[in-house]
Amino acid sequence: MDRRNGLLLLAILAALAAGWQLWLAQDDDLAFAPVEGLPGWRQVAFDGITDPGGSATGAILAGIEATERRDLSPADLCAVLYPATGQGVPAAIFTDANCPNCRSLEAKLATRTDRLDLTRLQLPLLGPGSETAAKAEIAAGLLGVTLDATPRGRGADAMIRQGAVSAGIDPATFAETMDSPEVARTLATHAAAADTLGVWGTPALTLGTTLVMGDVPADTLDRLIALEQDRPRCP
């Protein structure tokens, strides 16, 4: 993706996100629509915005690097979103290191871990820097370590090296893990899960069998968590 198309994509996503946030801030009751092809799944409805069918393997907005969709079966989707089950509401966030709204939503989710069993899925749609950060996060998980900070911006490479050293991992070993087939497969699986749900941007959140696109106010998040507690779990 060249710089012009990248900026166009960012502008489109920002406009969509702004409209979404304004709608979510309204006092109207939440409305839901079924997710096509996924019986039992629903999404927070926003006419003209949340229509399923986008491709996370390459943004199809304005014809930017569209690629073929890759869908998972309902059972495989649930296994990717919720690899471990606990007492809380199953939750998964599709995130991008360079997405400000992702950080906002993740901060809210972090204060609700007593009610949620949360999975983070990497969906690096915002350029090469996002992909590098996603690979670093996945590699850290495979190596059983946690990076000091999410690598982003021009200093991402230095942050990755420093994070590896701080975690007691040789930077060369960490770099090899980032470029490993296992990391590539994980990224592809996360993208396939997004495609199956019709996710077209980040952040996207699933709570059980409910899909929410974008950041949400804290009170809306609490309402959605409460509503999901009484719904059937992901099969």
Residue pairs with C-beta under 8 A, 6 or more apart in sequence:
1 9
1 64
1 65
1 127
5 62
5 64
5 65
6 126
6 127
8 62
8 64
9 59
9 61
9 62
9 64
9 125
9 126
10 126
12 61
12 62
13 59
13 61
13 125
13 201
16 49
16 201
17 101
17 201
17 214
17 215
19 46
19 49
20 46
20 49
20 213
20 214
21 214
21 215
23 46
24 44
24 214
24 216
24 217
24 220
25 217
30 44
30 220
30 223
30 224
30 227
31 44
31 45
32 42
32 43
32 44
32 45
32 210
33 42
33 43
33 45
33 50
34 41
34 42
34 43
35 41
35 42
35 43
35 52
35 197
35 198
35 211
36 52
36 53
36 198
37 52
37 71
37 196
38 74
38 77
38 196
38 197
38 209
39 74
40 74
40 209
40 232
40 235
41 197
41 209
41 210
41 211
42 209
42 210
42 211
43 50
43 52
43 198
43 210
43 211
43 212
43 213
44 50
44 210
44 211
44 212
44 213
44 224
46 213
49 213
50 198
50 211
50 213
51 198
52 197
52 198
53 198
54 60
54 61
54 195
54 198
54 199
54 200
54 201
55 66
55 67
55 68
55 69
55 195
55 200
56 94
56 123
56 125
56 191
56 194
56 195
56 199
56 200
57 67
57 68
57 69
57 70
57 191
57 192
57 195
58 64
58 65
58 66
58 67
59 65
59 66
59 125
59 200
59 201
60 66
60 200
61 200
69 195
70 188
70 191
70 192
70 195
71 192
71 195
71 196
72 80
72 192
72 193
72 196
74 235
75 235
77 193
77 196
77 197
77 234
78 234
78 235
80 121
80 189
80 190
80 192
80 193
81 90
81 92
81 119
81 121
81 193
81 206
81 234
82 90
82 92
82 117
82 119
82 234
83 119
84 117
84 119
85 117
86 117
87 117
88 113
88 114
88 115
88 116
88 117
89 115
89 116
89 117
89 207
89 208
89 225
89 228
89 229
90 116
90 117
90 119
90 206
90 207
90 208
90 233
90 234
91 109
91 116
91 117
91 118
91 119
91 205
91 206
91 207
91 208
92 118
92 119
92 120
92 121
92 205
92 206
93 102
93 105
93 106
93 109
93 118
93 119
93 120
93 121
93 203
93 204
93 205
93 206
94 121
94 122
94 123
94 190
94 193
94 194
94 199
94 202
94 203
94 204
94 205
95 102
95 106
95 120
95 121
95 122
95 123
95 202
95 203
96 102
96 122
96 123
96 124
96 125
96 126
96 130
96 134
96 202
96 203
97 124
97 129
97 130
97 133
97 134
97 137
97 150
97 151
97 152
98 126
98 127
98 129
98 130
98 133
98 152
98 153
99 126
99 130
99 202
99 203
101 202
101 203
101 214
101 215
102 202
102 203
102 215
104 215
105 203
105 205
105 215
105 216
106 120
106 203
108 216
108 218
108 221
109 116
109 118
109 205
109 221
112 221
112 222
112 225
115 225
116 207
116 225
120 137
121 190
121 193
121 194
122 134
122 137
122 138
122 186
122 187
122 190
123 134
123 190
123 191
123 194
123 199
123 202
123 204
124 130
124 131
124 133
124 134
124 187
125 201
125 202
126 202
129 152
129 153
129 156
131 187
132 151
132 156
132 157
132 160
132 178
133 150
133 151
133 152
133 156
134 187
135 178
135 179
135 183
135 187
136 147
136 151
136 156
136 160
136 163
136 174
136 178
137 147
137 150
138 178
138 183
138 186
138 187
139 174
139 177
139 178
139 180
139 183
140 146
140 147
140 163
140 167
140 174
142 177
142 180
142 182
142 183
143 167
143 169
143 173
143 174
143 177
145 164
145 167
145 168
145 169
146 167
147 159
147 160
147 163
147 167
148 159
148 162
148 163
148 166
148 167
149 159
149 163
151 157
151 159
151 160
151 163
152 159
160 171
160 174
160 175
160 178
161 171
161 174
164 170
164 171
164 173
164 174
165 171
177 183
194 204
197 204
197 206
197 211
198 211
199 211
199 213
200 213
201 213
201 214
203 214
203 215
204 211
204 212
204 213
204 214
205 211
205 212
205 216
206 212
207 224
207 225
207 228
208 228
208 231
208 232
208 233
208 234
209 228
209 231
209 232
209 233
209 234
210 224
210 227
210 228
210 231
212 224
216 224
